[in-house]
Amino acid sequence: MKIQLRYFASIREDLGLAAEALETQALNVADLLTELRARGGAYATALAEGRPVRVAVNQVMARGNVPLNDGAEVGLFPPVTGG
Amino acid sequence: MASVRIQTEDFDVSAELARLRSDDLRVGAVCSFVGTVRDTRAITGAASDEIHAMELEHYPGMTEKAIEAMIDEAHRRFDFYDACVIHRIGLLRPADQIVFVAVTSAHRGESFKACEFLMDYLKTQAPFWKKEQTPQGAQWVDARVSDDAALARWGIDAGNA
């Protein structure tokens, strides 16, 4: 299935990328993070296991077990700091 | 109908409060909060703590949804009439207004509580990120554990642990 990835704040800067389309077999958020980390390079650093990466699926905050659907918009970003 | 606005321009607190009350004769209490850009140097006196400016980024679309969801959640918990949330984005300077939250209710207790709940929720759940410009260069602000703790008081896990 195909999903749309969007990156924000420090993750966007680390990857040098704001958005990309991805063809993936990942069933849920945790699988997707594993797949992206396996790309190595900036992905392995920006999304490293020890770093607090937050994920939103279709613009709603999502934990690792949240499933992905075809056409999903998945946002990846650090913990929020507004207000 | 609750009002949620994400904007680069400043806001006028008096005008916003008047709009929110809109001559609603049921209203007996209006509670508001304004967050502003702090220059840490003014607190510590250390030149290295100076903040020249702050850049605010957000996730267009999700931000509005997240704030509308938090207002819905506040309505389930507190007895208030209306709410307004304004959050600025883009480049801000020390002393600039960043965020405005206001709530109307019949009596003060519910609007005080709803206003605090909305701010605690916004701090950990609304997708905004601050980048400070300091003498050491630009740096992203780290999330605070105390913000997660503030939301936990309302029985909500911020999911940031």
gemmi code that builds the backbone of each chain (N, CA, C; Angstrom):
import gemmi

chains = {
    "A": [
        ("MET", (0.840, -1.198, 0.000), (0.000, 0.000, 0.000), (0.876, 1.248, 0.000)),
        ("LYS", (0.249, 2.339, -0.358), (1.002, 3.583, -0.456), (0.543, 4.563, 0.619)),
        ("ILE", (1.508, 5.144, 1.315), (1.166, 6.138, 2.325), (1.962, 7.423, 2.069)),
        ("GLN", (1.494, 8.485, 2.691), (2.159, 9.780, 2.546), (2.806, 10.137, 3.882)),
        ("LEU", (4.119, 10.383, 3.853), (4.829, 10.739, 5.083), (5.045, 12.243, 5.135)),
        ("ARG", (4.863, 12.803, 6.330), (5.144, 14.234, 6.524), (6.027, 14.396, 7.745)),
        ("TYR", (7.059, 15.201, 7.599), (8.033, 15.388, 8.684), (7.995, 16.825, 9.182)),
        ("PHE", (8.186, 16.987, 10.487), (8.118, 18.323, 11.074), (9.285, 18.594, 12.024)),
        ("ALA", (9.550, 19.878, 12.196), (10.512, 20.408, 13.187), (11.884, 19.742, 13.020)),
        ("SER", (12.486, 19.271, 14.134), (13.861, 18.764, 14.053), (13.968, 17.546, 13.145)),
        ("ILE", (12.918, 16.738, 13.059), (12.973, 15.549, 12.189), (13.000, 15.980, 10.720)),
        ("ARG", (12.207, 16.974, 10.382), (12.224, 17.516, 9.013), (13.616, 18.041, 8.672)),
        ("GLU", (14.203, 18.764, 9.626), (15.544, 19.318, 9.366), (16.591, 18.215, 9.258)),
        ("ASP", (16.527, 17.216, 10.145), (17.517, 16.128, 10.121), (17.448, 15.344, 8.809)),
        ("LEU", (16.233, 15.180, 8.295), (16.067, 14.414, 7.049), (16.247, 15.302, 5.817)),
        ("GLY", (16.134, 16.619, 6.004), (16.210, 17.532, 4.878), (15.034, 17.350, 3.933)),
        ("LEU", (13.878, 16.977, 4.520), (12.727, 16.576, 3.719), (11.446, 16.873, 4.498)),
        ("ALA", (10.443, 17.468, 3.842), (9.178, 17.776, 4.528), (8.117, 16.712, 4.282)),
        ("ALA", (8.212, 16.003, 3.147), (7.189, 15.002, 2.821), (7.720, 14.046, 1.771)),
        ("GLU", (7.170, 12.842, 1.765), (7.493, 11.874, 0.705), (6.406, 10.806, 0.678)),
        ("ALA", (6.247, 10.188, -0.476), (5.320, 9.065, -0.594), (6.106, 7.788, -0.339)),
        ("LEU", (5.448, 6.784, 0.245), (6.140, 5.529, 0.548), (5.251, 4.336, 0.217)),
        ("GLU", (5.842, 3.381, -0.504), (5.183, 2.101, -0.764), (5.661, 1.184, 0.355)),
        ("THR", (4.742, 0.687, 1.168), (5.177, -0.073, 2.340), (4.269, -1.263, 2.637)),
        ("GLN", (4.836, -2.250, 3.331), (4.053, -3.398, 3.823), (3.793, -3.249, 5.319)),
        ("ALA", (4.291, -2.146, 5.911), (4.172, -1.968, 7.363), (2.694, -1.979, 7.769)),
        ("LEU", (2.380, -2.786, 8.781), (0.985, -2.924, 9.211), (0.589, -1.860, 10.222)),
        ("ASN", (1.587, -1.417, 10.974), (1.264, -0.414, 11.999), (2.416, 0.578, 12.160)),
        ("VAL", (2.240, 1.512, 13.088), (3.205, 2.593, 13.300), (4.583, 2.049, 13.687)),
        ("ALA", (4.607, 1.059, 14.582), (5.892, 0.507, 15.032), (6.651, -0.121, 13.866)),
        ("ASP", (5.929, -0.875, 13.014), (6.565, -1.503, 11.846), (7.130, -0.439, 10.904)),
        ("LEU", (6.371, 0.632, 10.735), (6.808, 1.705, 9.837), (8.110, 2.331, 10.340)),
        ("LEU", (8.175, 2.594, 11.656), (9.391, 3.193, 12.213), (10.581, 2.263, 12.010)),
        ("THR", (10.373, 0.963, 12.207), (11.448, -0.016, 12.005), (11.922, 0.025, 10.553)),
        ("GLU", (10.959, 0.092, 9.635), (11.292, 0.122, 8.205), (12.086, 1.382, 7.849)),
        ("LEU", (11.668, 2.516, 8.384), (12.361, 3.773, 8.059), (13.767, 3.794, 8.649)),
        ("ARG", (13.902, 3.299, 9.885), (15.233, 3.254, 10.523), (16.187, 2.380, 9.713)),
        ("ALA", (15.649, 1.304, 9.129), (16.482, 0.356, 8.383), (17.058, 0.973, 7.111)),
        ("ARG", (16.533, 2.140, 6.718), (17.115, 2.834, 5.566), (18.509, 3.352, 5.891)),
        ("GLY", (18.802, 3.476, 7.200), (20.121, 3.961, 7.617), (20.265, 5.458, 7.427)),
        ("GLY", (21.501, 5.940, 7.478), (21.799, 7.353, 7.252), (21.014, 8.266, 8.162)),
        ("ALA", (20.479, 9.354, 7.577), (19.758, 10.349, 8.362), (18.509, 9.761, 9.012)),
        ("TYR", (17.897, 8.758, 8.351), (16.689, 8.134, 8.918), (17.017, 7.418, 10.231)),
        ("ALA", (18.141, 6.678, 10.224), (18.528, 5.930, 11.423), (18.806, 6.893, 12.578)),
        ("THR", (19.368, 8.067, 12.255), (19.699, 9.050, 13.295), (18.443, 9.777, 13.773)),
        ("ALA", (17.673, 10.305, 12.818), (16.515, 11.128, 13.177), (15.449, 10.333, 13.921)),
        ("LEU", (15.336, 9.043, 13.579), (14.259, 8.221, 14.163), (14.815, 7.164, 15.117)),
        ("ALA", (16.059, 7.363, 15.586), (16.723, 6.378, 16.458), (15.830, 5.987, 17.634)),
        ("GLU", (15.957, 4.728, 18.057), (15.063, 4.177, 19.096), (15.054, 5.002, 20.366)),
        ("GLY", (16.197, 5.557, 20.737), (16.261, 6.318, 21.987), (15.625, 7.699, 21.893)),
        ("ARG", (15.348, 8.148, 20.664), (14.805, 9.504, 20.509), (13.282, 9.508, 20.633)),
        ("PRO", (12.749, 10.565, 21.237), (11.298, 10.613, 21.409), (10.595, 11.050, 20.125)),
        ("VAL", (10.267, 10.084, 19.284), (9.576, 10.377, 18.028), (8.064, 10.211, 18.237)),
        ("ARG", (7.301, 11.228, 17.856), (5.836, 11.155, 17.945), (5.283, 10.907, 16.548)),
        ("VAL", (4.174, 10.185, 16.481), (3.585, 9.839, 15.190), (2.094, 10.177, 15.201)),
        ("ALA", (1.621, 10.742, 14.108), (0.184, 10.966, 13.934), (-0.248, 10.218, 12.677)),
        ("VAL", (-1.323, 9.461, 12.779), (-1.893, 8.770, 11.619), (-3.182, 9.497, 11.252)),
        ("ASN", (-3.236, 9.950, 10.004), (-4.383, 10.744, 9.537), (-4.688, 11.889, 10.503)),
        ("GLN", (-3.613, 12.526, 10.955), (-3.672, 13.744, 11.781), (-4.221, 13.523, 13.183)),
        ("VAL", (-4.116, 12.281, 13.680), (-4.463, 11.994, 15.077), (-3.260, 11.294, 15.712)),
        ("MET", (-2.876, 11.734, 16.912), (-1.744, 11.137, 17.613), (-1.917, 9.619, 17.692)),
        ("ALA", (-0.842, 8.874, 17.421), (-0.957, 7.418, 17.339), (0.195, 6.723, 18.056)),
        ("ARG", (-0.135, 5.644, 18.739), (0.883, 4.800, 19.376), (1.362, 3.755, 18.375)),
        ("GLY", (2.356, 2.969, 18.791), (2.967, 1.978, 17.904), (2.023, 0.961, 17.319)),
        ("ASN", (0.962, 0.611, 18.064), (0.071, -0.455, 17.599), (-1.056, 0.040, 16.686)),
        ("VAL", (-1.071, 1.333, 16.375), (-2.135, 1.862, 15.510), (-1.894, 1.400, 14.068)),
        ("PRO", (-2.900, 0.785, 13.439), (-2.726, 0.257, 12.076), (-2.654, 1.355, 11.020)),
        ("LEU", (-2.012, 1.034, 9.911), (-1.928, 1.965, 8.779), (-2.882, 1.496, 7.688)),
        ("ASN", (-3.490, 2.442, 7.014), (-4.370, 2.094, 5.900), (-3.805, 2.674, 4.610)),
        ("ASP", (-4.229, 2.108, 3.487), (-3.775, 2.605, 2.198), (-4.172, 4.077, 2.073)),
        ("GLY", (-3.229, 4.888, 1.651), (-3.506, 6.314, 1.500), (-3.367, 7.116, 2.781)),
        ("ALA", (-2.938, 6.463, 3.859), (-2.827, 7.162, 5.146), (-1.807, 8.296, 5.074)),
        ("GLU", (-2.089, 9.356, 5.827), (-1.109, 10.425, 5.999), (-0.467, 10.200, 7.361)),
        ("VAL", (0.853, 10.020, 7.375), (1.558, 9.734, 8.625), (2.544, 10.863, 8.903)),
        ("GLY", (2.340, 11.563, 10.003), (3.228, 12.646, 10.401), (4.224, 12.153, 11.432)),
        ("LEU", (5.496, 12.506, 11.271), (6.524, 12.133, 12.249), (7.180, 13.410, 12.755)),
        ("PHE", (7.265, 13.520, 14.090), (7.786, 14.758, 14.676), (8.237, 14.540, 16.109)),
        ("PRO", (9.003, 15.483, 16.652), (9.412, 15.377, 18.061), (8.242, 15.770, 18.968)),
        ("PRO", (8.359, 15.520, 20.300), (7.313, 15.958, 21.224), (7.010, 17.442, 21.011)),
        ("VAL", (5.735, 17.795, 21.146), (5.312, 19.154, 20.808), (5.697, 20.153, 21.895)),
        ("THR", (5.886, 21.405, 21.487), (6.360, 22.436, 22.432), (5.648, 23.764, 22.222)),
        ("GLY", (4.352, 23.717, 21.900), (3.622, 24.971, 21.696), (3.158, 25.587, 23.001)),
        ("GLY", (2.257, 26.564, 22.860), (1.667, 27.193, 24.044), (2.484, 28.328, 24.597)),
    ],
    "B": [
        ("MET", (-20.430, 28.591, 19.351), (-19.535, 27.754, 18.549), (-18.095, 28.151, 18.844)),
        ("ALA", (-17.314, 27.188, 19.272), (-15.924, 27.471, 19.655), (-15.139, 27.997, 18.450)),
        ("SER", (-14.218, 28.871, 18.743), (-13.405, 29.457, 17.687), (-11.950, 29.017, 17.851)),
        ("VAL", (-11.352, 28.503, 16.776), (-9.951, 28.070, 16.790), (-9.240, 28.767, 15.646)),
        ("ARG", (-8.186, 29.495, 15.949), (-7.460, 30.196, 14.888), (-5.958, 30.027, 15.039)),
        ("ILE", (-5.316, 29.728, 13.918), (-3.860, 29.648, 13.859), (-3.458, 30.780, 12.932)),
        ("GLN", (-2.639, 31.693, 13.396), (-2.366, 32.877, 12.579), (-0.982, 33.458, 12.875)),
        ("THR", (-0.431, 34.177, 11.900), (0.861, 34.836, 12.118), (0.656, 36.171, 12.833)),
        ("GLU", (-0.489, 36.831, 12.578), (-0.684, 38.162, 13.141), (-1.028, 38.111, 14.629)),
        ("ASP", (-0.807, 39.247, 15.287), (-1.093, 39.389, 16.713), (-2.609, 39.397, 16.927)),
        ("PHE", (-3.024, 39.319, 18.196), (-4.449, 39.373, 18.512), (-4.680, 40.408, 19.611)),
        ("ASP", (-5.907, 40.933, 19.638), (-6.305, 41.951, 20.609), (-7.181, 41.265, 21.665)),
        ("VAL", (-6.648, 41.139, 22.878), (-7.330, 40.373, 23.922), (-8.727, 40.935, 24.213)),
        ("SER", (-8.844, 42.271, 24.323), (-10.155, 42.870, 24.622), (-11.172, 42.546, 23.545)),
        ("ALA", (-10.736, 42.683, 22.290), (-11.649, 42.416, 21.171), (-12.062, 40.953, 21.162)),
        ("GLU", (-11.114, 40.068, 21.454), (-11.429, 38.631, 21.452), (-12.394, 38.281, 22.577)),
        ("LEU", (-12.187, 38.892, 23.746), (-13.085, 38.613, 24.876), (-14.491, 39.120, 24.573)),
        ("ALA", (-14.571, 40.298, 23.954), (-15.887, 40.860, 23.610), (-16.594, 39.956, 22.611)),
        ("ARG", (-15.829, 39.466, 21.614), (-16.407, 38.590, 20.604), (-16.910, 37.289, 21.239)),
        ("LEU", (-16.091, 36.758, 22.155), (-16.449, 35.492, 22.800), (-17.726, 35.635, 23.625)),
        ("ARG", (-17.842, 36.741, 24.368), (-19.033, 36.945, 25.205), (-20.253, 37.245, 24.340)),
        ("SER", (-20.025, 37.995, 23.277), (-21.060, 38.353, 22.289), (-22.434, 38.579, 22.919)),
        ("ASP", (-22.452, 39.359, 23.978), (-23.705, 39.748, 24.643), (-24.546, 38.552, 25.089)),
        ("ASP", (-23.887, 37.438, 25.383), (-24.596, 36.258, 25.873), (-24.940, 36.501, 27.348)),
        ("LEU", (-26.230, 36.689, 27.626), (-26.639, 37.081, 28.981), (-26.574, 35.931, 29.980)),
        ("ARG", (-26.277, 34.736, 29.513), (-26.096, 33.611, 30.448), (-24.724, 33.682, 31.105)),
        ("VAL", (-23.800, 34.409, 30.466), (-22.404, 34.425, 30.926), (-22.234, 35.251, 32.192)),
        ("GLY", (-21.619, 34.612, 33.210), (-21.319, 35.317, 34.447), (-19.835, 35.268, 34.753)),
        ("ALA", (-19.076, 34.538, 33.933), (-17.635, 34.407, 34.187), (-16.899, 34.241, 32.865)),
        ("VAL", (-15.802, 34.956, 32.741), (-14.945, 34.830, 31.561), (-13.525, 34.642, 32.075)),
        ("CYS", (-12.905, 33.536, 31.708), (-11.542, 33.276, 32.166), (-10.637, 33.175, 30.949)),
        ("SER", (-9.481, 33.850, 30.991), (-8.591, 33.792, 29.836), (-7.145, 33.631, 30.261)),
        ("PHE", (-6.354, 33.102, 29.332), (-4.925, 32.923, 29.536), (-4.208, 33.448, 28.308)),
        ("VAL", (-3.105, 34.173, 28.527), (-2.269, 34.626, 27.414), (-0.846, 34.151, 27.670)),
        ("GLY", (-0.271, 33.420, 26.728), (1.127, 33.002, 26.811), (1.954, 33.969, 25.975)),
        ("THR", (3.134, 34.353, 26.500), (3.979, 35.318, 25.793), (5.405, 34.782, 25.648)),
        ("VAL", (6.161, 35.375, 24.748), (7.553, 34.948, 24.533), (8.422, 35.526, 25.649)),
        ("ARG", (9.130, 34.640, 26.314), (9.981, 35.001, 27.445), (11.426, 35.110, 26.951)),
        ("ASP", (12.157, 36.107, 27.437), (13.606, 36.151, 27.192), (14.255, 35.649, 28.470)),
        ("THR", (14.815, 34.455, 28.423), (15.346, 33.820, 29.632), (16.446, 34.663, 30.287)),
        ("ARG", (17.115, 35.479, 29.464), (18.172, 36.327, 30.019), (17.612, 37.298, 31.054)),
        ("ALA", (16.386, 37.729, 30.854), (15.753, 38.666, 31.782), (15.510, 38.008, 33.140)),
        ("ILE", (15.533, 36.671, 33.175), (15.324, 35.943, 34.426), (16.657, 35.588, 35.056)),
        ("THR", (17.580, 35.035, 34.262), (18.844, 34.539, 34.818), (19.949, 35.594, 34.824)),
        ("GLY", (19.842, 36.583, 33.942), (20.886, 37.595, 33.819), (22.079, 37.132, 32.996)),
        ("ALA", (22.079, 35.881, 32.544), (23.207, 35.339, 31.773), (23.050, 35.678, 30.290)),
        ("ALA", (24.091, 36.298, 29.717), (24.029, 36.710, 28.300), (23.765, 35.517, 27.390)),
        ("SER", (24.291, 34.347, 27.773), (24.128, 33.152, 26.925), (22.676, 32.670, 26.892)),
        ("ASP", (21.865, 33.148, 27.840), (20.452, 32.730, 27.889), (19.546, 33.615, 27.048)),
        ("GLU", (20.131, 34.628, 26.392), (19.304, 35.564, 25.635), (18.537, 34.856, 24.513)),
        ("ILE", (17.277, 35.218, 24.378), (16.482, 34.720, 23.256), (16.111, 35.920, 22.393)),
        ("HIS", (16.682, 35.965, 21.181), (16.419, 37.093, 20.272), (15.031, 36.990, 19.680)),
        ("ALA", (14.666, 35.752, 19.363), (13.418, 35.537, 18.642), (13.026, 34.075, 18.767)),
        ("MET", (11.801, 33.780, 18.342), (11.316, 32.404, 18.405), (10.511, 32.125, 17.146)),
        ("GLU", (10.818, 30.979, 16.530), (10.096, 30.590, 15.320), (9.135, 29.468, 15.698)),
        ("LEU", (7.873, 29.631, 15.333), (6.874, 28.608, 15.667), (6.375, 27.905, 14.421)),
        ("GLU", (6.551, 26.585, 14.412), (6.100, 25.754, 13.296), (4.896, 24.931, 13.762)),
        ("HIS", (4.013, 24.550, 12.853), (2.911, 23.663, 13.235), (2.579, 22.706, 12.105)),
        ("TYR", (1.617, 21.837, 12.364), (1.194, 20.820, 11.401), (-0.179, 21.255, 10.894)),
        ("PRO", (-0.214, 21.985, 9.772), (-1.487, 22.522, 9.285), (-2.519, 21.405, 9.114)),
        ("GLY", (-3.720, 21.663, 9.533), (-4.767, 20.642, 9.434), (-4.894, 19.880, 10.735)),
        ("MET", (-3.804, 19.229, 11.144), (-3.847, 18.473, 12.401), (-4.005, 19.405, 13.597)),
        ("THR", (-3.341, 20.552, 13.535), (-3.391, 21.489, 14.664), (-4.832, 21.869, 14.981)),
        ("GLU", (-5.568, 22.280, 13.959), (-6.951, 22.698, 14.161), (-7.795, 21.543, 14.699)),
        ("LYS", (-7.591, 20.350, 14.116), (-8.350, 19.173, 14.572), (-8.045, 18.861, 16.033)),
        ("ALA", (-6.769, 18.907, 16.400), (-6.363, 18.565, 17.774), (-6.979, 19.545, 18.763)),
        ("ILE", (-7.005, 20.819, 18.403), (-7.555, 21.827, 19.327), (-9.072, 21.700, 19.408)),
        ("GLU", (-9.721, 21.429, 18.274), (-11.181, 21.222, 18.318), (-11.522, 20.000, 19.166)),
        ("ALA", (-10.706, 18.952, 19.049), (-10.941, 17.742, 19.856), (-10.775, 18.041, 21.341)),
        ("MET", (-9.809, 18.896, 21.671), (-9.585, 19.183, 23.094), (-10.712, 20.052, 23.650)),
        ("ILE", (-11.298, 20.900, 22.818), (-12.445, 21.699, 23.273), (-13.651, 20.774, 23.490)),
        ("ASP", (-13.828, 19.792, 22.595), (-14.909, 18.808, 22.778), (-14.717, 18.063, 24.100)),
        ("GLU", (-13.467, 17.665, 24.355), (-13.177, 16.940, 25.602), (-13.451, 17.839, 26.813)),
        ("ALA", (-13.096, 19.108, 26.711), (-13.359, 20.050, 27.814), (-14.859, 20.174, 28.067)),
        ("HIS", (-15.652, 20.167, 26.987), (-17.114, 20.261, 27.145), (-17.679, 19.048, 27.880)),
        ("ARG", (-17.036, 17.885, 27.682), (-17.518, 16.691, 28.385), (-17.212, 16.772, 29.878)),
        ("ARG", (-16.184, 17.547, 30.236), (-15.734, 17.579, 31.628), (-16.255, 18.776, 32.416)),
        ("PHE", (-16.449, 19.900, 31.728), (-16.779, 21.136, 32.442), (-18.012, 21.788, 31.840)),
        ("ASP", (-18.720, 22.520, 32.699), (-19.974, 23.147, 32.290), (-19.682, 24.586, 31.863)),
        ("PHE", (-19.275, 24.761, 30.616), (-19.005, 26.111, 30.124), (-19.749, 26.343, 28.814)),
        ("TYR", (-19.878, 27.615, 28.433), (-20.658, 27.954, 27.240), (-19.823, 27.931, 25.970)),
        ("ASP", (-18.735, 28.697, 25.974), (-17.991, 28.854, 24.730), (-16.491, 28.962, 25.032)),
        ("ALA", (-15.700, 28.722, 24.004), (-14.251, 28.812, 24.167), (-13.631, 29.377, 22.901)),
        ("CYS", (-12.503, 30.022, 23.071), (-11.747, 30.541, 21.934), (-10.277, 30.208, 22.148)),
        ("VAL", (-9.632, 29.661, 21.131), (-8.194, 29.377, 21.199), (-7.536, 30.012, 19.980)),
        ("ILE", (-6.539, 30.846, 20.229), (-5.759, 31.449, 19.138), (-4.294, 31.106, 19.393)),
        ("HIS", (-3.605, 30.628, 18.366), (-2.178, 30.334, 18.515), (-1.445, 30.955, 17.339)),
        ("ARG", (-0.401, 31.700, 17.650), (0.370, 32.318, 16.561), (1.471, 31.388, 16.074)),
        ("ILE", (1.847, 31.566, 14.808), (2.960, 30.825, 14.216), (3.881, 31.833, 13.535)),
        ("GLY", (5.045, 31.360, 13.120), (5.992, 32.236, 12.434), (6.995, 32.826, 13.415)),
        ("LEU", (7.538, 33.965, 13.056), (8.619, 34.559, 13.850), (8.060, 35.506, 14.913)),
        ("LEU", (8.405, 35.237, 16.170), (7.945, 36.067, 17.278), (9.143, 36.597, 18.059)),
        ("ARG", (8.926, 37.733, 18.719), (10.000, 38.379, 19.506), (9.646, 38.325, 20.985)),
        ("PRO", (10.656, 38.506, 21.860), (10.367, 38.547, 23.295), (9.244, 39.550, 23.589)),
        ("ALA", (8.365, 39.168, 24.494), (7.191, 39.948, 24.925), (5.997, 39.801, 23.981)),
        ("ASP", (6.201, 39.216, 22.802), (5.061, 39.007, 21.901), (4.076, 38.009, 22.510)),
        ("GLN", (2.806, 38.171, 22.171), (1.792, 37.201, 22.562), (1.911, 35.975, 21.656)),
        ("ILE", (1.816, 34.771, 22.260), (1.874, 33.531, 21.471), (0.507, 32.868, 21.393)),
        ("VAL", (-0.113, 32.714, 22.575), (-1.328, 31.902, 22.632), (-2.384, 32.573, 23.500)),
        ("PHE", (-3.632, 32.374, 23.119), (-4.774, 32.929, 23.855), (-5.807, 31.823, 24.024)),
        ("VAL", (-6.227, 31.605, 25.249), (-7.315, 30.662, 25.521), (-8.311, 31.381, 26.407)),
        ("ALA", (-9.586, 31.372, 26.034), (-10.611, 32.015, 26.861), (-11.866, 31.155, 26.879)),
        ("VAL", (-12.538, 31.189, 28.018), (-13.707, 30.346, 28.241), (-14.781, 31.169, 28.947)),
        ("THR", (-16.044, 30.964, 28.567), (-17.148, 31.622, 29.275), (-18.014, 30.568, 29.967)),
        ("SER", (-18.538, 30.944, 31.129), (-19.433, 30.037, 31.855), (-20.347, 30.858, 32.748)),
        ("ALA", (-21.267, 30.179, 33.427), (-22.190, 30.885, 34.317), (-21.466, 31.338, 35.578)),
        ("HIS", (-20.596, 30.457, 36.112), (-19.869, 30.755, 37.352), (-18.381, 30.529, 37.136)),
        ("ARG", (-17.547, 31.168, 37.949), (-16.109, 31.184, 37.673), (-15.418, 29.817, 37.706)),
        ("GLY", (-15.879, 28.946, 38.588), (-15.170, 27.671, 38.782), (-14.988, 26.887, 37.501)),
        ("GLU", (-16.043, 26.770, 36.730), (-15.980, 25.962, 35.512), (-15.094, 26.602, 34.449)),
        ("SER", (-15.116, 27.926, 34.331), (-14.266, 28.532, 33.297), (-12.799, 28.536, 33.717)),
        ("PHE", (-12.528, 28.695, 35.035), (-11.130, 28.567, 35.493), (-10.597, 27.178, 35.144)),
        ("LYS", (-11.375, 26.163, 35.489), (-10.917, 24.782, 35.269), (-10.774, 24.478, 33.781)),
        ("ALA", (-11.775, 24.874, 32.986), (-11.737, 24.570, 31.552), (-10.547, 25.270, 30.883)),
        ("CYS", (-10.276, 26.498, 31.295), (-9.167, 27.255, 30.710), (-7.831, 26.565, 31.011)),
        ("GLU", (-7.657, 26.133, 32.244), (-6.408, 25.463, 32.625), (-6.285, 24.111, 31.912)),
        ("PHE", (-7.388, 23.387, 31.851), (-7.397, 22.100, 31.146), (-6.986, 22.292, 29.684)),
        ("LEU", (-7.569, 23.289, 29.023), (-7.266, 23.523, 27.610), (-5.784, 23.849, 27.412)),
        ("MET", (-5.220, 24.648, 28.289), (-3.794, 24.982, 28.147), (-2.911, 23.761, 28.398)),
        ("ASP", (-3.251, 22.974, 29.437), (-2.454, 21.770, 29.730), (-2.508, 20.798, 28.561)),
        ("TYR", (-3.664, 20.684, 27.962), (-3.862, 19.775, 26.840), (-3.074, 20.277, 25.634)),
        ("LEU", (-3.222, 21.567, 25.356), (-2.550, 22.163, 24.196), (-1.025, 21.991, 24.264)),
        ("LYS", (-0.469, 22.173, 25.473), (0.990, 22.103, 25.630), (1.572, 20.760, 25.215)),
        ("THR", (0.804, 19.676, 25.378), (1.377, 18.358, 25.093), (0.754, 17.656, 23.894)),
        ("GLN", (-0.384, 18.168, 23.377), (-1.079, 17.431, 22.329), (-1.238, 18.194, 21.013)),
        ("ALA", (-1.115, 19.512, 21.038), (-1.298, 20.266, 19.792), (0.063, 20.367, 19.088)),
        ("PRO", (0.097, 20.033, 17.788), (1.386, 19.945, 17.092), (1.999, 21.290, 16.706)),
        ("PHE", (2.622, 21.916, 17.707), (3.414, 23.133, 17.501), (4.832, 22.840, 17.982)),
        ("TRP", (5.811, 23.490, 17.353), (7.201, 23.352, 17.797), (7.855, 24.717, 17.798)),
        ("LYS", (8.598, 24.981, 18.878), (9.292, 26.263, 19.023), (10.777, 26.090, 18.754)),
        ("LYS", (11.317, 27.041, 17.998), (12.759, 27.069, 17.789), (13.252, 28.426, 18.258)),
        ("GLU", (14.173, 28.426, 19.225), (14.658, 29.683, 19.790), (15.925, 30.138, 19.090)),
        ("GLN", (16.020, 31.436, 18.873), (17.256, 31.998, 18.346), (18.036, 32.574, 19.513)),
        ("THR", (19.206, 31.988, 19.772), (20.018, 32.345, 20.932), (21.427, 32.739, 20.468)),
        ("PRO", (22.266, 33.259, 21.379), (23.644, 33.587, 20.982), (24.405, 32.355, 20.483)),
        ("GLN", (23.984, 31.157, 20.875), (24.645, 29.917, 20.440), (24.071, 29.410, 19.112)),
        ("GLY", (23.136, 30.148, 18.555), (22.496, 29.712, 17.312), (21.057, 29.316, 17.567)),
        ("ALA", (20.394, 28.833, 16.508), (18.990, 28.446, 16.637), (18.898, 27.043, 17.222)),
        ("GLN", (18.010, 26.851, 18.184), (17.818, 25.503, 18.731), (16.353, 25.206, 19.041)),
        ("TRP", (15.973, 23.962, 18.775), (14.605, 23.520, 19.060), (14.420, 23.423, 20.561)),
        ("VAL", (13.274, 23.858, 21.028), (12.948, 23.772, 22.462), (12.584, 22.325, 22.785)),
        ("ASP", (13.121, 21.808, 23.904), (12.781, 20.448, 24.341), (11.442, 20.450, 25.066)),
        ("ALA", (10.698, 19.359, 24.899), (9.436, 19.203, 25.632), (9.753, 19.076, 27.121)),
        ("ARG", (8.853, 19.554, 27.966), (9.061, 19.511, 29.406), (8.277, 18.365, 30.039)),
        ("VAL", (8.948, 17.660, 30.933), (8.281, 16.588, 31.683), (7.143, 17.176, 32.511)),
        ("SER", (7.334, 18.420, 32.998), (6.309, 19.046, 33.843), (5.014, 19.279, 33.064)),
        ("ASP", (5.111, 19.431, 31.731), (3.903, 19.605, 30.931), (3.098, 18.305, 30.869)),
        ("ASP", (3.812, 17.171, 30.771), (3.119, 15.877, 30.802), (2.456, 15.684, 32.160)),
        ("ALA", (3.168, 16.086, 33.218), (2.633, 15.933, 34.572), (1.378, 16.780, 34.749)),
        ("ALA", (1.365, 17.963, 34.123), (0.207, 18.850, 34.229), (-1.018, 18.203, 33.600)),
        ("LEU", (-0.820, 17.528, 32.468), (-1.954, 16.883, 31.816), (-2.393, 15.650, 32.609)),
        ("ALA", (-1.443, 14.977, 33.234), (-1.750, 13.771, 34.017), (-2.691, 14.089, 35.174)),
        ("ARG", (-2.650, 15.324, 35.676), (-3.549, 15.722, 36.771), (-5.004, 15.562, 36.375)),
        ("TRP", (-5.262, 15.670, 35.046), (-6.642, 15.546, 34.552), (-6.955, 14.112, 34.168)),
        ("GLY", (-6.036, 13.210, 34.483), (-6.273, 11.794, 34.183), (-5.986, 11.428, 32.742)),
        ("ILE", (-5.147, 12.239, 32.063), (-4.820, 11.958, 30.664), (-3.320, 11.717, 30.536)),
        ("ASP", (-2.977, 10.606, 29.871), (-1.582, 10.284, 29.620), (-1.148, 11.007, 28.350)),
        ("ALA", (-0.153, 11.897, 28.492), (0.279, 12.697, 27.345), (0.933, 11.837, 26.271)),
        ("GLY", (1.381, 10.650, 26.653), (2.011, 9.764, 25.659), (3.400, 10.215, 25.269)),
        ("ASN", (3.986, 11.076, 26.095), (5.313, 11.593, 25.763), (6.414, 10.951, 26.582)),
        ("ALA", (6.055, 10.008, 27.432), (7.053, 9.413, 28.330), (8.066, 8.590, 27.543)),
    ],
}
model = gemmi.Model(1)
for chain_id, residues in chains.items():
    chain = gemmi.Chain(chain_id)
    for i, (resn, *xyz) in enumerate(residues, 1):
        res = gemmi.Residue()
        res.name, res.seqid = resn, gemmi.SeqId(i, " ")
        for name, pos in zip(("N", "CA", "C"), xyz):
            atom = gemmi.Atom()
            atom.name, atom.element = name, gemmi.Element(name[0])
            atom.pos, atom.b_iso = gemmi.Position(*pos), 0.0
            res.add_atom(atom)
        chain.add_residue(res)
    model.add_chain(chain)
structure = gemmi.Structure()
structure.add_model(model)
structure.setup_entities()
